[in-house]
Amino acid sequence: MRIFGAIIAVLMMSNMFAQSYNWTKEDSLKGEQIINTIEQSLDMFYAEYSPEGNYDSIIDALNYEQDSVPEFSDEVYCERLNVMNEMSPFHLDCNEQTLNTIKFFARKRRGFARVVLGRSKLYFDMFETKLAEHDLPIELKYLAVIESGLRPQVKSRAGALGLWQFMYGTGRMFGLTENSYIDERMDPELATEAACQYLKKLYGIYNDWNLALAAYNAGPGNVNKAIRRSGNKLTYWEVRPFLPRETQGYVPNFIAAAYLLTYHAEHNIIPMEASVRYPQLDTMCLNKGVHMASISELLEIEEEEIKRLNPIYKRDYIPKTLNGQCITLPAPQIGQLVTLEDSLYSLETLRYSTPTIQNNTSNTNNTATNDSGSSDSYTYHKVRSGETLGTISSKYGTSVAEIQRINGLRSTKIYVGQRLKVKGSATTNTTTNTTTTPTASKKYYTVRSGDTFGVIAQRNRLSQSQLKRLNPGINISRLSIGQRIRVK
């Protein structure tokens, strides 16, 4: 449902486009073709819907050098905060504490700001939607920045967890549950809903957003004690000297983060590239329990990417529940998963069946000179560029799970040059590290939705310069879905 509105808009545009070209019934696309057309249209829509912003033009206009760190007068900082104040119910006070924190962030937290700006593409749209539903200030999205750096799996020393750093008890109070496989404090949408409820309750108590933020950090009990010690003052800055030390810096940190992410271009801070944005995601609920490795192998998507987009799961297994556990991925991959759902469950059964079945399968595929049941029949394979555990297991007639077990691997992530112990011998002409091939075969990658040149390089364990040398005639800023990129 998340992308339903966008799909309607694209379908309307596609319909207008078709009418303008007077397509006949015979010319119309059918089946998978129309789905591919819609997905390509959606990508164009997302590019317009989520522009990168005007930071390049601002930086060019200010004539900044690449590594320059601009500094401004206190008057400029205060003027910008006043502009933000005009559009906000917060008191973004320009005082000595706030100015000192802003200057520190602008000098020493530039890398942090770049990373957070990149991550914000995945979360801020959802934050703003939830905040608007609860009639809360949009600026509260910056609270997750100082709480977690927009990392849903980060855990504090005190045990607070998730984007909004809920303690276990507070999370339970607002409906977030935990078991051996799932912790809803790490679910971006569920935790954001809980944070909205908690912040609304805190504002209802103090009727002051800065005090509500202090209570979010230190707890209402500590804020109430500080109010009493201040002589029953009711503004944050009057109460601040009596708050715990960490909380004394909490609101200045919030203001500094809000300021720097708003005026990042003026400070010559360019956001990190976002591999995927929130509107590009879709969700599918599963009828059976599956391992993320099975989804990774079926869809040819990195297991780490599945974990990143589904932080609610504490392990690499998605359990079966009464209502069905759901998985979030880029919309094209969810489309594939819907089509291949039966194949997913079959693959899961094959991968995680009993060792006896796996060994029997292995024996039928291996040569007669190697007894795969023998502890002495191992071969060492040196991982090459572009290989995955799935492709390696296919070469040797074994399973990914068996290779993981033999080598003590907790995930399917491998690296070029790694030596893996494998049962049996290769069933194809591809060789292990003990022999060499006369010529290196070329390998190509087909561009998918959400891919960028940097993402493709990273996925294939190449630097961007290496990938450019392999593709000298390609415009790296204008990739299209279905385009073939040489990666070997």
SEKOLDREN-561751 format. One record per residue (C-alpha): residue in three letters; x, y, z. Coordinates in nm, 4 decimals. Layout:
BEGIN
PT   residu       east      north         up
PT      Ala          X          Y          Z
...
! end
This chain:
BEGIN
PT   residu       east      north         up
PT      Met     0.0000     0.0000     0.0000
PT      Arg     0.2951     0.2312     0.0555
PT      Ile     0.3491     0.2951    -0.3129
PT      Phe    -0.0170     0.2657    -0.4197
PT      Gly    -0.0631     0.6397    -0.4671
PT      Ala     0.2539     0.6657    -0.6691
PT      Ile     0.1473     0.3740    -0.8897
PT      Ile    -0.1890     0.5408    -0.9581
PT      Ala    -0.0089     0.8602    -1.0576
PT      Val     0.2257     0.6701    -1.2890
PT      Leu    -0.0593     0.4720    -1.4433
PT      Met    -0.2410     0.7974    -1.5158
PT      Met     0.0721     0.9376    -1.6778
PT      Ser     0.1217     0.6138    -1.8733
PT      Asn    -0.2409     0.6282    -1.9909
PT      Met    -0.2017     0.9888    -2.1071
PT      Phe     0.1221     0.8910    -2.2824
PT      Ala    -0.0473     0.6002    -2.4580
PT      Gln    -0.3390     0.8184    -2.5736
PT      Ser    -0.1030     1.0830    -2.7086
PT      Tyr     0.0600     0.8206    -2.9296
PT      Asn    -0.2720     0.6642    -3.0349
PT      Trp    -0.1726     0.3115    -2.9276
PT      Thr    -0.4072     0.0461    -3.0574
PT      Lys    -0.5142    -0.2630    -2.8647
PT      Glu    -0.2601    -0.4687    -3.0593
PT      Asp     0.0235    -0.2322    -2.9606
PT      Ser    -0.0486    -0.2379    -2.5884
PT      Leu     0.1977    -0.4048    -2.3490
PT      Lys     0.0945    -0.7178    -2.1676
PT      Gly     0.1910    -0.9222    -1.8652
PT      Glu     0.5453    -0.8764    -1.7381
PT      Gln     0.6136    -0.6035    -1.9957
PT      Ile     0.3556    -0.3674    -1.8467
PT      Ile     0.4942    -0.4325    -1.4964
PT      Asn     0.8455    -0.3461    -1.6168
PT      Thr     0.7136    -0.0304    -1.7811
PT      Ile     0.5394     0.0729    -1.4596
PT      Glu     0.8540     0.0096    -1.2541
PT      Gln     1.0663     0.2197    -1.4898
PT      Ser     0.8049     0.4949    -1.4751
PT      Leu     0.8070     0.4744    -1.0967
PT      Asp     1.1834     0.5225    -1.0929
PT      Met     1.1405     0.8399    -1.2977
PT      Phe     0.8657     0.9490    -1.0606
PT      Tyr     1.0846     0.8886    -0.7529
PT      Ala     1.3687     1.0874    -0.9081
PT      Glu     1.1352     1.3861    -0.9340
PT      Tyr     0.9625     1.3159    -0.6024
PT      Ser     1.2874     1.2966    -0.4007
PT      Pro     1.5313     1.5410    -0.5603
PT      Glu     1.8811     1.5618    -0.4164
PT      Gly     1.8231     1.9258    -0.3297
PT      Asn     1.9903     2.2477    -0.4369
PT      Tyr     2.3096     2.2087    -0.2375
PT      Asp     2.5258     2.1879    -0.5525
PT      Ser     2.3971     2.5246    -0.6777
PT      Ile     2.4447     2.6820    -0.3330
PT      Ile     2.8008     2.5509    -0.3064
PT      Asp     2.8794     2.6670    -0.6609
PT      Ala     2.7297     3.0095    -0.5910
PT      Leu     2.9420     3.0437    -0.2756
PT      Asn     3.2499     2.9306    -0.4717
PT      Tyr     3.3552     2.6774    -0.2085
PT      Glu     3.6635     2.4624    -0.2490
PT      Gln     3.6104     2.0895    -0.1998
PT      Asp     3.7491     2.0684     0.1547
PT      Ser     3.6807     2.4198     0.2797
PT      Val     3.5078     2.4555     0.6182
PT      Pro     3.3089     2.7823     0.6165
PT      Glu     3.2695     2.9857     0.9340
PT      Phe     3.0110     3.2541     1.0019
PT      Ser     2.9520     3.5283     1.2528
PT      Asp     2.7210     3.4809     1.5500
PT      Glu     2.4788     3.7213     1.3827
PT      Val     2.4479     3.4921     1.0789
PT      Tyr     2.3830     3.1855     1.2963
PT      Cys     2.1199     3.3728     1.4979
PT      Glu     1.9541     3.5062     1.1844
PT      Arg     1.9239     3.1541     1.0421
PT      Leu     1.7841     3.0195     1.3697
PT      Asn     1.5294     3.3006     1.3689
PT      Val     1.4189     3.1940     1.0204
PT      Met     1.3765     2.8358     1.1493
PT      Asn     1.1907     2.9655     1.4568
PT      Glu     0.9359     3.1409     1.2410
PT      Met     0.8299     2.8024     1.1016
PT      Ser     0.8519     2.6009     1.4236
PT      Pro     0.6742     2.5678     1.7600
PT      Phe     1.0142     2.4950     1.9169
PT      His     1.2161     2.7628     2.0941
PT      Leu     1.5379     2.7370     1.8920
PT      Asp     1.7112     2.9888     2.1140
PT      Cys     2.0276     3.1584     1.9925
PT      Asn     2.2386     3.1788     2.3075
PT      Glu     2.5940     3.0995     2.4098
PT      Gln     2.5311     2.7282     2.4658
PT      Thr     2.3497     2.6855     2.1356
PT      Leu     2.6093     2.8826     1.9368
PT      Asn     2.8997     2.6880     2.0858
PT      Thr     2.7306     2.3576     2.0018
PT      Ile     2.6472     2.4647     1.6458
PT      Lys     3.0078     2.5720     1.5852
PT      Phe     3.1350     2.2415     1.7243
PT      Phe     2.8992     2.0429     1.4997
PT      Ala     2.9935     2.2538     1.1954
PT      Arg     3.3668     2.1901     1.2529
PT      Lys     3.3871     1.8443     1.4130
PT      Arg     3.0699     1.6616     1.3085
PT      Arg     3.0813     1.7180     0.9322
PT      Gly     3.1295     1.3504     0.8485
PT      Phe     2.8436     1.2600     1.0821
PT      Ala     2.6198     1.5151     0.9076
PT      Arg     2.7063     1.3710     0.5637
PT      Val     2.6213     1.0169     0.6735
PT      Val     2.2993     1.1192     0.8480
PT      Leu     2.1839     1.3195     0.5466
PT      Gly     2.2299     1.0056     0.3355
PT      Arg     2.0394     0.7898     0.5849
PT      Ser     1.7645     1.0493     0.6117
PT      Lys     1.6454     0.9555     0.2610
PT      Leu     1.5362     0.6219     0.4041
PT      Tyr     1.3626     0.7535     0.7171
PT      Phe     1.2619     1.1205     0.7075
PT      Asp     0.9632     1.0763     0.4743
PT      Met     0.8209     0.8144     0.7090
PT      Phe     0.9007     1.0250     1.0184
PT      Glu     0.7227     1.3268     0.8721
PT      Thr     0.4175     1.1190     0.7794
PT      Lys     0.3878     0.9756     1.1316
PT      Leu     0.4478     1.3122     1.2988
PT      Ala     0.1825     1.4740     1.0803
PT      Glu    -0.0659     1.1977     1.1689
PT      His    -0.0163     1.2834     1.5378
PT      Asp    -0.0169     1.6603     1.4736
PT      Leu     0.3375     1.6892     1.6089
PT      Pro     0.6131     1.9287     1.4947
PT      Ile     0.8034     1.8043     1.1905
PT      Glu     1.1297     1.9152     1.3579
PT      Leu     1.1028     1.6156     1.5913
PT      Lys     1.2555     1.4066     1.3118
PT      Tyr     1.5922     1.5528     1.4207
PT      Leu     1.5484     1.3888     1.7606
PT      Ala     1.6261     1.0469     1.6079
PT      Val     1.9451     1.1987     1.4637
PT      Ile     2.0914     1.2804     1.8052
PT      Glu     1.9472     0.9671     1.9637
PT      Ser     2.0772     0.7055     1.7202
PT      Gly     2.2416     0.8720     1.4196
PT      Leu     1.9508     0.7128     1.2262
PT      Arg     2.0822     0.3599     1.2956
PT      Pro     1.7921     0.1318     1.3954
PT      Gln     2.0154    -0.1402     1.5445
PT      Val     2.2307     0.0824     1.7671
PT      Lys     2.2203     0.0016     2.1389
PT      Ser     2.3341     0.2327     2.4181
PT      Arg     2.5364     0.1250     2.7199
PT      Ala     2.2208     0.1611     2.9272
PT      Gly     2.0299    -0.0783     2.6994
PT      Ala     1.8257     0.1733     2.4964
PT      Leu     1.7710     0.0442     2.1423
PT      Gly     1.6575     0.1567     1.7984
PT      Leu     1.6156     0.4783     1.6037
PT      Trp     1.4402     0.6382     1.8999
PT      Gln     1.6449     0.4636     2.1713
PT      Phe     1.3668     0.3050     2.3749
PT      Met     1.4508     0.1292     2.6990
PT      Tyr     1.2851    -0.2118     2.7287
PT      Gly     1.0263    -0.0982     2.9859
PT      Thr     0.9334     0.2204     2.8017
PT      Gly     0.9024     0.0269     2.4768
PT      Arg     0.6665    -0.2236     2.6392
PT      Met     0.4634     0.0664     2.7786
PT      Phe     0.3996     0.1874     2.4225
PT      Gly     0.3315    -0.1527     2.2673
PT      Leu     0.6768    -0.2588     2.1459
PT      Thr     0.7364    -0.6287     2.2067
PT      Glu     1.0463    -0.8497     2.2052
PT      Asn     1.1161    -1.2218     2.1780
PT      Ser     1.4078    -1.4404     2.0719
PT      Tyr     1.3766    -1.3430     1.7049
PT      Ile     1.2087    -1.0006     1.7011
PT      Asp     1.2610    -0.6695     1.8803
PT      Glu     1.0067    -0.4090     1.7728
PT      Arg     1.2205    -0.1300     1.9166
PT      Met     1.4341    -0.1791     1.6043
PT      Asp     1.1386    -0.1619     1.3646
PT      Pro     1.1481     0.1891     1.2111
PT      Glu     0.7721     0.2335     1.1697
PT      Leu     0.6577     0.0703     1.4930
PT      Ala     0.9206     0.2545     1.6972
PT      Thr     0.8342     0.5862     1.5301
PT      Glu     0.4675     0.5342     1.6150
PT      Ala     0.5628     0.4657     1.9779
PT      Ala     0.7908     0.7716     1.9868
PT      Cys     0.5090     0.9919     1.8586
PT      Gln     0.2780     0.8674     2.1345
PT      Tyr     0.5440     0.9190     2.4022
PT      Leu     0.6412     1.2696     2.2834
PT      Lys     0.2761     1.3757     2.2635
PT      Lys     0.2257     1.2588     2.6229
PT      Leu     0.5383     1.4454     2.7431
PT      Tyr     0.4311     1.7687     2.5744
PT      Gly     0.0886     1.7319     2.7327
PT      Ile     0.2601     1.7196     3.0729
PT      Tyr     0.5020     2.0146     3.0329
PT      Asn     0.3395     2.2268     2.7606
PT      Asp     0.6926     2.3160     2.6452
PT      Trp     0.8738     2.1264     2.3704
PT      Asn     1.2231     2.1821     2.5085
PT      Leu     1.1204     2.0425     2.8478
PT      Ala     0.9475     1.7533     2.6698
PT      Leu     1.2781     1.6743     2.4957
PT      Ala     1.4607     1.6892     2.8290
PT      Ala     1.2067     1.4461     2.9764
PT      Tyr     1.2502     1.2159     2.6750
PT      Asn     1.6221     1.2023     2.7523
PT      Ala     1.6322     1.1995     3.1330
PT      Gly     1.2842     1.0780     3.2220
PT      Pro     1.0001     1.2852     3.3692
PT      Gly     1.1170     1.2112     3.7247
PT      Asn     1.4522     1.3837     3.6746
PT      Val     1.2888     1.6805     3.5017
PT      Asn     1.0372     1.7188     3.7860
PT      Lys     1.3204     1.7198     4.0418
PT      Ala     1.5050     1.9840     3.8372
PT      Ile     1.1908     2.2005     3.8241
PT      Arg     1.1582     2.1861     4.2031
PT      Arg     1.5274     2.2704     4.2539
PT      Ser     1.4954     2.5671     4.0172
PT      Gly     1.2184     2.7182     4.2283
PT      Asn     0.9414     2.5770     4.0076
PT      Lys     1.0579     2.7444     3.6854
PT      Leu     0.8827     2.6125     3.3767
PT      Thr     1.1205     2.6768     3.0837
PT      Tyr     1.4098     2.4554     2.9789
PT      Trp     1.6786     2.7236     3.0007
PT      Glu     1.5756     2.8158     3.3559
PT      Val     1.5605     2.4510     3.4613
PT      Arg     1.8713     2.3430     3.2647
PT      Pro     2.1375     2.4008     3.5412
PT      Phe     1.9538     2.1521     3.7651
PT      Leu     1.9229     1.8741     3.5062
PT      Pro     2.1668     1.5796     3.4724
PT      Arg     2.4840     1.6768     3.2839
PT      Glu     2.3932     1.4783     2.9710
PT      Thr     2.0500     1.6399     2.9540
PT      Gln     2.2017     1.9878     2.9884
PT      Gly     2.3562     1.9331     2.6452
PT      Tyr     2.0580     1.7525     2.4964
PT      Val     1.8504     2.0449     2.3695
PT      Pro     2.1584     2.2366     2.2398
PT      Asn     2.2547     1.9180     2.0521
PT      Phe     1.9028     1.8927     1.9095
PT      Ile     1.9105     2.2560     1.7943
PT      Ala     2.2585     2.2151     1.6436
PT      Ala     2.1547     1.9023     1.4535
PT      Ala     1.8387     2.0717     1.3235
PT      Tyr     2.0430     2.3749     1.2169
PT      Leu     2.3247     2.1832     1.0433
PT      Leu     2.0943     1.9489     0.8524
PT      Thr     1.8900     2.2503     0.7391
PT      Tyr     2.1909     2.4633     0.6344
PT      His     2.4299     2.1852     0.5336
PT      Ala     2.4887     2.3290     0.1861
PT      Glu     2.5895     2.6655     0.3307
PT      His     2.8470     2.4748     0.5365
PT      Asn     2.9817     2.2898     0.2300
PT      Ile     2.8517     1.9540     0.3520
PT      Ile     2.7429     1.7195     0.0708
PT      Pro     2.5135     1.4286     0.1696
PT      Met     2.6362     1.0728     0.1294
PT      Glu     2.4742     0.8829    -0.1549
PT      Ala     2.1501     0.7101    -0.0586
PT      Ser     2.1290     0.3542    -0.1957
PT      Val     1.7502     0.3454    -0.1531
PT      Arg     1.4802     0.5898    -0.0440
PT      Tyr     1.1691     0.5289     0.1602
PT      Pro     0.9177     0.5729    -0.1287
PT      Gln     1.1027     0.3041    -0.3252
PT      Leu     1.0313     0.0372    -0.0616
PT      Asp     0.7466    -0.2101    -0.0502
PT      Thr     0.6446    -0.4849     0.1924
PT      Met     0.5334    -0.8470     0.1639
PT      Cys     0.4140    -1.0758     0.4445
PT      Leu     0.5314    -1.4384     0.4433
PT      Asn     0.3299    -1.7518     0.5133
PT      Lys     0.6252    -1.9550     0.6413
PT      Gly     0.9454    -1.8987     0.8341
PT      Val     1.2501    -1.8392     0.6118
PT      His     1.6172    -1.7541     0.6478
PT      Met     1.7397    -1.4305     0.4952
PT      Ala     2.0058    -1.6340     0.3136
PT      Ser     1.7297    -1.8029     0.1107
PT      Ile     1.5849    -1.4658     0.0089
PT      Ser     1.9366    -1.3435    -0.0703
PT      Glu     2.0077    -1.6398    -0.2982
PT      Leu     1.6694    -1.6314    -0.4721
PT      Leu     1.6692    -1.2561    -0.5453
PT      Glu     2.0475    -1.2112    -0.5825
PT      Ile     2.0458    -0.9381    -0.3201
PT      Glu     2.3084    -0.9097    -0.0448
PT      Glu     2.1998    -1.0576     0.2869
PT      Glu     2.3415    -0.7518     0.4627
PT      Glu     2.1044    -0.5335     0.2608
PT      Ile     1.8077    -0.7474     0.3702
PT      Lys     1.9158    -0.7088     0.7326
PT      Arg     1.9617    -0.3334     0.6899
PT      Leu     1.6100    -0.2878     0.5541
PT      Asn     1.4559    -0.5235     0.8126
PT      Pro     1.6237    -0.4365     1.1433
PT      Ile     1.3296    -0.5700     1.3480
PT      Tyr     1.4787    -0.9214     1.3178
PT      Lys     1.7459    -0.9993     1.5772
PT      Arg     1.8766    -1.2969     1.3793
PT      Asp     1.9019    -1.3894     1.0119
PT      Tyr     1.5747    -1.5840     1.0377
PT      Ile     1.2213    -1.4513     0.9807
PT      Pro     0.9905    -1.6674     1.1945
PT      Lys     0.6409    -1.7825     1.1122
PT      Thr     0.3738    -1.6074     1.3222
PT      Leu    -0.0046    -1.6132     1.3321
PT      Asn    -0.0396    -1.2898     1.1364
PT      Gly     0.2615    -1.3526     0.9141
PT      Gln     0.5913    -1.1705     0.9496
PT      Cys     0.6661    -0.9175     0.6791
PT      Ile     0.9772    -0.8242     0.4865
PT      Thr     1.0641    -0.4843     0.3395
PT      Leu     1.2713    -0.4511     0.0217
PT      Pro     1.2889    -0.2234    -0.2850
PT      Ala     0.9649    -0.2584    -0.4803
PT      Pro     1.1149    -0.4519    -0.7763
PT      Gln     1.2555    -0.7174    -0.5401
PT      Ile     0.9204    -0.7450    -0.3619
PT      Gly     0.7598    -0.7930    -0.7027
PT      Gln     1.0024    -1.0748    -0.7733
PT      Leu     0.9357    -1.2281    -0.4334
PT      Val     0.5598    -1.2258    -0.4916
PT      Thr     0.6138    -1.4109    -0.8189
PT      Leu     0.8655    -1.6559    -0.6704
PT      Glu     0.7074    -1.7123    -0.3278
PT      Asp     0.6614    -2.0877    -0.3805
PT      Ser     1.0210    -2.1111    -0.5041
PT      Leu     1.1361    -1.9331    -0.1883
PT      Tyr     0.9764    -2.1929     0.0386
PT      Ser     1.1138    -2.4767    -0.1756
PT      Leu     1.4623    -2.3274    -0.1608
PT      Glu     1.4301    -2.2861     0.2159
PT      Thr     1.3432    -2.6549     0.2507
PT      Leu     1.6327    -2.7563     0.0246
PT      Arg     1.8881    -2.5366     0.2015
PT      Tyr     1.7904    -2.6313     0.5552
PT      Ser     1.6899    -2.9960     0.5118
PT      Thr     1.8699    -3.2744     0.7020
PT      Pro     2.2434    -3.3276     0.6338
PT      Thr     2.1725    -3.6803     0.5034
PT      Ile     1.9647    -3.5465     0.2181
PT      Gln     2.2281    -3.2847     0.1384
PT      Asn     2.5070    -3.5437     0.1370
PT      Asn     2.3122    -3.7768    -0.0910
PT      Thr     2.2610    -3.4908    -0.3359
PT      Ser     2.6258    -3.4028    -0.3151
PT      Asn     2.7321    -3.7623    -0.3840
PT      Thr     2.5323    -3.7808    -0.7054
PT      Asn     2.6921    -3.4645    -0.8406
PT      Asn     3.0540    -3.5290    -0.7467
PT      Thr     3.3045    -3.7355    -0.9400
PT      Ala     3.3750    -4.0928    -0.8422
PT      Thr     3.7253    -4.0041    -0.7210
PT      Asn     3.5905    -3.8029    -0.4290
PT      Asp     3.3779    -3.9506    -0.1519
PT      Ser     3.1840    -3.6499    -0.0194
PT      Gly     3.1003    -3.8402     0.2955
PT      Ser     3.4688    -3.8721     0.3819
PT      Ser     3.6305    -3.6186     0.6104
PT      Asp     3.9355    -3.6235     0.3770
PT      Ser     3.7486    -3.5166     0.0596
PT      Tyr     3.7664    -3.1395     0.1130
PT      Thr     3.8822    -2.9007    -0.1579
PT      Tyr     3.9976    -2.5448    -0.0981
PT      His     3.8397    -2.2818    -0.3189
PT      Lys     3.9763    -1.9284    -0.3566
PT      Val     3.6950    -1.6750    -0.3931
PT      Arg     3.7094    -1.4661    -0.7094
PT      Ser     3.5404    -1.1411    -0.8059
PT      Gly     3.1659    -1.1785    -0.8573
PT      Glu     3.1348    -1.5148    -0.6817
PT      Thr     2.8782    -1.5819    -0.4100
PT      Leu     2.8241    -1.8814    -0.1830
PT      Gly     2.5338    -1.9721    -0.4121
PT      Thr     2.7514    -1.9916    -0.7248
PT      Ile     3.0302    -2.1744    -0.5378
PT      Ser     2.7908    -2.4319    -0.3915
PT      Ser     2.6524    -2.4970    -0.7402
PT      Lys     3.0046    -2.5635    -0.8744
PT      Tyr     3.0749    -2.8277    -0.6127
PT      Gly     2.7315    -2.9879    -0.5941
PT      Thr     2.6809    -2.8905    -0.2324
PT      Ser     2.4667    -2.6373    -0.0454
PT      Val     2.5306    -2.2895     0.0883
PT      Ala     2.4376    -2.4077     0.4389
PT      Glu     2.6996    -2.6870     0.4184
PT      Ile     2.9758    -2.4436     0.3135
PT      Gln     2.8763    -2.2123     0.5969
PT      Arg     2.8857    -2.5012     0.8458
PT      Ile     3.2262    -2.6306     0.7344
PT      Asn     3.3826    -2.2843     0.7416
PT      Gly     3.2059    -2.1524     1.0517
PT      Leu     3.0411    -1.8690     0.8562
PT      Arg     2.7587    -1.6856     1.0313
PT      Ser     2.6445    -1.5066     0.7151
PT      Thr     2.6746    -1.5474     0.3385
PT      Lys     2.9148    -1.2553     0.3112
PT      Ile     3.2501    -1.3526     0.1531
PT      Tyr     3.5390    -1.1555     0.0046
PT      Val     3.7731    -1.1853    -0.2928
PT      Gly     4.0780    -1.3986    -0.2095
PT      Gln     3.9097    -1.5816     0.0790
PT      Arg     3.9913    -1.9553     0.1006
PT      Leu     3.6873    -2.1733     0.1592
PT      Lys     3.6888    -2.5439     0.2444
PT      Val     3.4394    -2.7258     0.0207
PT      Lys     3.3353    -3.0917     0.0045
PT      Gly     3.3886    -3.2702    -0.3260
PT      Ser     3.5312    -3.1368    -0.6509
PT      Ala     3.4102    -2.8822    -0.9011
PT      Thr     3.1503    -3.0164    -1.1434
PT      Thr     3.2204    -2.7487    -1.4039
PT      Asn     3.5289    -2.6279    -1.5865
PT      Thr     3.5713    -2.3470    -1.3348
PT      Thr     3.8852    -2.4043    -1.1303
PT      Thr     3.9980    -2.3699    -0.7735
PT      Asn     4.3149    -2.1989    -0.6585
PT      Thr     4.5227    -2.5093    -0.7491
PT      Thr     4.4826    -2.4505    -1.1256
PT      Thr     4.4545    -2.1543    -1.3555
PT      Thr     4.2265    -2.0736    -1.6468
PT      Pro     4.3882    -1.9797    -1.9788
PT      Thr     4.1715    -1.6704    -2.0270
PT      Ala     3.9578    -1.4622    -1.7930
PT      Ser     3.5942    -1.4643    -1.9005
PT      Lys     3.4015    -1.1390    -1.9007
PT      Lys     3.1169    -1.0925    -1.6575
PT      Tyr     2.8288    -0.8466    -1.6831
PT      Tyr     2.5808    -0.7039    -1.4357
PT      Thr     2.2270    -0.5985    -1.5323
PT      Val     2.1220    -0.2663    -1.3777
PT      Arg     1.8244    -0.2947    -1.1420
PT      Ser     1.5941    -0.0424    -0.9791
PT      Gly     1.7765     0.1780    -0.7283
PT      Asp     2.1254     0.0923    -0.8607
PT      Thr     2.3930     0.3583    -0.8944
PT      Phe     2.7457     0.3272    -1.0288
PT      Gly     2.8818     0.3369    -0.6727
PT      Val     2.6369     0.0715    -0.5508
PT      Ile     2.7243    -0.1600    -0.8444
PT      Ala     3.0961    -0.1179    -0.7745
PT      Gln     3.0483    -0.1953    -0.4065
PT      Arg     2.8240    -0.4943    -0.4776
PT      Asn     3.0887    -0.6466    -0.7050
PT      Arg     3.3792    -0.5636    -0.4714
PT      Leu     3.5332    -0.3117    -0.7112
PT      Ser     3.6372     0.0488    -0.6734
PT      Gln     3.4540     0.3006    -0.8908
PT      Ser     3.7756     0.3684    -1.0832
PT      Gln     3.8127    -0.0054    -1.1585
PT      Leu     3.4539    -0.0204    -1.2778
PT      Lys     3.5078     0.2867    -1.4972
PT      Arg     3.8097     0.1218    -1.6624
PT      Leu     3.5964    -0.1812    -1.7451
PT      Asn     3.3235     0.0454    -1.8945
PT      Pro     3.5048     0.3333    -2.0682
PT      Gly     3.2114     0.4431    -2.2833
PT      Ile     2.9386     0.4490    -2.0160
PT      Asn     2.7892     0.7655    -1.8683
PT      Ile     2.7973     0.6745    -1.4991
PT      Ser     2.5401     0.9383    -1.4045
PT      Arg     2.2757     0.8081    -1.6462
PT      Leu     2.2271     0.4369    -1.5853
PT      Ser     1.9023     0.2753    -1.6970
PT      Ile     1.7232    -0.0376    -1.5779
PT      Gly     1.8272    -0.3373    -1.7888
PT      Gln     2.1585    -0.1809    -1.8958
PT      Arg     2.4536    -0.4225    -1.8923
PT      Ile     2.7632    -0.3156    -1.6987
PT      Arg     3.0872    -0.5112    -1.7254
PT      Val     3.2104    -0.6106    -1.3776
PT      Lys     3.4941    -0.8489    -1.4737
! end
